[in-house]
Amino acid sequence: MKRVILFLLMVLLITSAAGFAQGRMSHEERVKQYKERLKLNGDQTKKVDAILLKSEQKIEKMRETGSRENFREEMMKINDDTNDEIQKILKPAQKEELKKMIEERRNRRQGQGPGWNRGQ
């Protein structure tokens, strides 16, 4: 009986982890989303790609250090800095769409409960 319970617990953990990992977009998916939603031209797409890559590298470095002190604040700062950099290369109509994207993202995070955005 203990083996059955242990087995079921392991299956639950594995499927939960797989579901969580699928919740994140790959770098390519994020670039594609920005390109489509903001109707970026080729030059803008290249710049957004570089900005997002730099942001992802900062986040990965933060995760590797293992420091959880001020983690949320640091993540928010990285996200704000990234959004500011992207805003600089956009036209006015694109900036409005970016504001909508940011607001949608914040609403999703708030709806997911505490700690959701740690992996984002």
Backbone hydrogen bonds in HBPLUS format (Angstrom, degrees):
<---DONOR---> <-ACCEPTOR-->    atom                        ^
c    i                          cat <-CA-CA->   ^        H-A-AA   ^      H-
h    n   atom  resd res      DA  || num        DHA   H-A  angle D-A-AA Bond
n    s   type  num  typ     dist DA aas  dist angle  dist       angle   num
A0005-ILE N   A0001-MET O   3.08 MM   4  6.38 163.6  2.11 152.0 155.7     1
A0006-LEU N   A0002-LYS O   2.89 MM   4  6.05 161.8  1.92 149.3 154.9     2
A0007-PHE N   A0003-ARG O   2.82 MM   4  5.94 158.5  1.87 147.2 153.4     3
A0008-LEU N   A0004-VAL O   2.91 MM   4  6.14 163.5  1.94 151.2 155.3     4
A0009-LEU N   A0005-ILE O   2.92 MM   4  6.10 154.0  1.99 147.3 154.9     5
A0010-MET N   A0006-LEU O   2.96 MM   4  6.21 154.4  2.03 148.1 154.6     6
A0011-VAL N   A0007-PHE O   2.98 MM   4  6.27 160.5  2.01 152.8 157.9     7
A0012-LEU N   A0008-LEU O   2.97 MM   4  6.16 158.9  2.01 145.8 151.6     8
A0013-LEU N   A0009-LEU O   2.99 MM   4  6.25 157.8  2.04 147.9 153.4     9
A0014-ILE N   A0010-MET O   2.94 MM   4  6.16 163.2  1.97 154.3 158.5    10
A0015-THR N   A0011-VAL O   2.97 MM   4  6.15 169.8  1.98 154.9 157.6    11
A0016-SER N   A0012-LEU O   2.96 MM   4  6.04 151.1  2.04 144.3 152.8    12
A0017-ALA N   A0013-LEU O   2.94 MM   4  6.11 161.2  1.98 148.7 153.5    13
A0018-ALA N   A0014-ILE O   2.99 MM   4  6.20 157.5  2.04 148.8 155.1    14
A0019-GLY N   A0015-THR O   3.04 MM   4  6.13 155.2  2.10 141.2 147.6    15
A0020-PHE N   A0016-SER O   2.97 MM   4  6.21 153.0  2.05 148.3 155.5    16
A0021-ALA N   A0017-ALA O   3.02 MM   4  6.21 162.6  2.05 150.0 154.1    17
A0022-GLN N   A0018-ALA O   3.13 MM   4  6.30 147.6  2.24 142.7 150.8    18
A0023-GLY N   A0020-PHE O   3.01 MM   3  5.21 144.6  2.14 103.0 113.7    19
A0024-ARG N   A0021-ALA O   3.42 MM   3  5.92 163.0  2.45 111.0 115.0    20
A0030-ARG N   A0026-SER O   2.98 MM   4  6.28 156.0  2.04 152.5 158.9    21
A0031-VAL N   A0027-HIS O   2.98 MM   4  6.29 164.6  2.01 156.0 159.6    22
A0032-LYS N   A0028-GLU O   2.96 MM   4  6.12 161.6  1.99 145.5 151.1    23
A0033-GLN N   A0029-GLU O   2.86 MM   4  6.06 155.8  1.92 145.3 152.2    24
A0034-TYR N   A0030-ARG O   2.97 MM   4  6.26 165.6  1.99 156.2 158.8    25
A0035-LYS N   A0031-VAL O   2.85 MM   4  6.05 164.2  1.88 153.3 158.4    26
A0036-GLU N   A0032-LYS O   2.89 MM   4  6.08 163.7  1.92 154.0 157.5    27
A0037-ARG N   A0033-GLN O   2.85 MM   4  5.90 170.1  1.86 157.0 159.8    28
A0038-LEU N   A0034-TYR O   2.88 MM   4  5.59 159.6  1.92 144.0 150.6    29
A0039-LYS N   A0035-LYS O   2.96 MM   4  5.34 113.9  2.41 124.5 136.9    30
A0040-LEU N   A0035-LYS O   3.11 MM   5  4.83 148.0  2.21 125.2 134.9    31
A0045-THR N   A0041-ASN O   2.88 MM   4  6.06 157.2  1.93 155.5 162.6    32
A0046-LYS N   A0042-GLY O   3.10 MM   4  6.36 156.6  2.16 146.6 151.7    33
A0047-LYS N   A0043-ASP O   3.10 MM   4  6.38 157.5  2.15 147.9 154.0    34
A0048-VAL N   A0044-GLN O   2.83 MM   4  6.07 163.7  1.85 156.9 161.2    35
A0049-ASP N   A0045-THR O   2.88 MM   4  6.00 158.5  1.93 147.2 153.7    36
A0050-ALA N   A0046-LYS O   3.06 MM   4  6.33 158.7  2.11 145.1 149.7    37
A0051-ILE N   A0047-LYS O   2.91 MM   4  6.17 157.7  1.96 150.2 156.8    38
A0052-LEU N   A0048-VAL O   2.85 MM   4  6.00 170.6  1.86 159.3 161.0    39
A0053-LEU N   A0049-ASP O   2.96 MM   4  6.10 156.1  2.02 146.3 153.5    40
A0054-LYS N   A0050-ALA O   3.00 MM   4  6.17 160.3  2.04 146.6 151.4    41
A0055-SER N   A0051-ILE O   3.03 MM   4  6.27 156.8  2.08 147.2 153.8    42
A0056-GLU N   A0052-LEU O   2.84 MM   4  6.07 161.6  1.88 152.4 157.3    43
A0057-GLN N   A0053-LEU O   2.94 MM   4  6.17 151.2  2.03 147.5 155.2    44
A0058-LYS N   A0054-LYS O   3.07 MM   4  6.36 152.4  2.15 145.0 152.0    45
A0059-ILE N   A0055-SER O   3.00 MM   4  6.30 160.8  2.04 152.4 157.6    46
A0060-GLU N   A0056-GLU O   2.88 MM   4  6.07 160.4  1.92 146.8 152.5    47
A0061-LYS N   A0057-GLN O   2.93 MM   4  6.08 158.5  1.98 145.8 151.6    48
A0062-MET N   A0058-LYS O   2.97 MM   4  6.20 152.2  2.04 144.5 152.2    49
A0063-ARG N   A0059-ILE O   2.92 MM   4  6.25 151.9  2.00 149.2 156.9    50
A0064-GLU N   A0060-GLU O   2.91 MM   4  6.16 154.6  1.98 150.0 156.9    51
A0065-THR N   A0061-LYS O   3.14 MM   4  6.36 145.0  2.27 144.6 152.4    52
A0066-GLY N   A0063-ARG O   3.10 MM   3  5.30 139.4  2.27 100.3 111.9    53
A0071-PHE N   A0068-ARG O   3.33 MM   3  4.95 160.1  2.38 114.4 109.3    54
A0074-GLU N   A0070-ASN O   2.94 MM   4  6.11 160.7  1.98 156.2 161.9    55
A0075-MET N   A0071-PHE O   2.89 MM   4  6.12 158.0  1.93 153.4 159.6    56
A0076-MET N   A0072-ARG O   2.92 MM   4  6.17 160.4  1.96 150.7 156.2    57
A0077-LYS N   A0073-GLU O   2.95 MM   4  6.18 152.5  2.03 144.5 152.0    58
A0078-ILE N   A0074-GLU O   2.95 MM   4  6.22 161.0  1.99 149.7 154.4    59
A0079-ASN N   A0075-MET O   2.90 MM   4  6.15 165.3  1.92 153.3 157.5    60
A0080-ASP N   A0076-MET O   2.84 MM   4  6.02 159.7  1.88 147.8 153.7    61
A0081-ASP N   A0077-LYS O   2.84 MM   4  6.00 166.0  1.86 153.7 157.5    62
A0082-THR N   A0078-ILE O   2.90 MM   4  6.06 156.3  1.95 148.4 155.2    63
A0083-ASN N   A0079-ASN O   2.93 MM   4  6.15 163.8  1.95 151.0 155.1    64
A0084-ASP N   A0080-ASP O   2.90 MM   4  6.12 155.4  1.96 149.3 156.4    65
A0085-GLU N   A0081-ASP O   2.98 MM   4  6.22 157.2  2.03 147.6 153.2    66
A0086-ILE N   A0082-THR O   2.98 MM   4  6.25 160.8  2.02 152.9 158.2    67
A0087-GLN N   A0083-ASN O   2.90 MM   4  6.07 157.8  1.95 147.5 153.9    68
A0088-LYS N   A0084-ASP O   3.26 MM   4  6.51 145.5  2.39 142.8 150.1    69
A0089-ILE N   A0086-ILE O   3.09 MM   3  5.68 151.3  2.18 115.4 122.8    70
A0090-LEU N   A0087-GLN O   3.16 MM   3  5.31 166.2  2.18 111.3 115.5    71
A0094-GLN N   A0091-LYS O   2.98 MM   3  5.26 118.5  2.37 108.3 124.1    72
A0095-LYS N   A0091-LYS O   2.93 MM   4  6.20 148.8  2.03 156.2 166.3    73
A0096-GLU N   A0092-PRO O   3.19 MM   4  6.52 151.0  2.28 147.6 154.0    74
A0097-GLU N   A0093-ALA O   3.24 MM   4  6.58 154.3  2.31 141.9 148.2    75
A0098-LEU N   A0094-GLN O   2.89 MM   4  6.18 153.1  1.96 148.7 156.5    76
A0099-LYS N   A0095-LYS O   2.98 MM   4  6.25 154.1  2.05 146.5 152.9    77
A0100-LYS N   A0096-GLU O   3.16 MM   4  6.51 150.5  2.25 142.6 149.9    78
A0101-MET N   A0097-GLU O   2.97 MM   4  6.31 155.5  2.03 148.8 155.4    79
A0102-ILE N   A0098-LEU O   2.89 MM   4  6.16 160.7  1.93 157.1 161.6    80
A0103-GLU N   A0099-LYS O   2.98 MM   4  6.17 160.2  2.02 147.1 152.5    81
A0104-GLU N   A0100-LYS O   2.90 MM   4  6.12 159.2  1.94 151.6 157.3    82
A0105-ARG N   A0101-MET O   2.97 MM   4  6.18 158.5  2.02 147.5 153.3    83
A0106-ARG N   A0102-ILE O   2.96 MM   4  6.23 159.1  2.00 150.0 155.5    84
A0107-ASN N   A0103-GLU O   2.93 MM   4  6.15 158.1  1.98 149.3 155.5    85
A0108-ARG N   A0104-GLU O   2.95 MM   4  6.21 155.1  2.01 149.0 155.5    86
A0109-ARG N   A0105-ARG O   3.02 MM   4  6.28 160.8  2.06 150.1 155.1    87
A0110-GLN N   A0106-ARG O   2.97 MM   4  6.18 162.8  2.00 151.5 155.9    88
A0111-GLY N   A0107-ASN O   3.05 MM   4  6.18 147.3  2.17 141.5 150.2    89
A0112-GLN N   A0109-ARG O   3.10 MM   3  5.18 147.9  2.20 101.1 110.7    90
A0116-TRP N   A0113-GLY O   3.47 MM   3  6.10 164.0  2.49 133.5 134.1    91
A0118-ARG N   A0115-GLY O   3.22 MM   3  5.54 165.1  2.24 112.2 116.4    92
A0120-GLN N   A0117-ASN O   3.19 MM   3  4.94 155.9  2.25  98.9 106.3    93
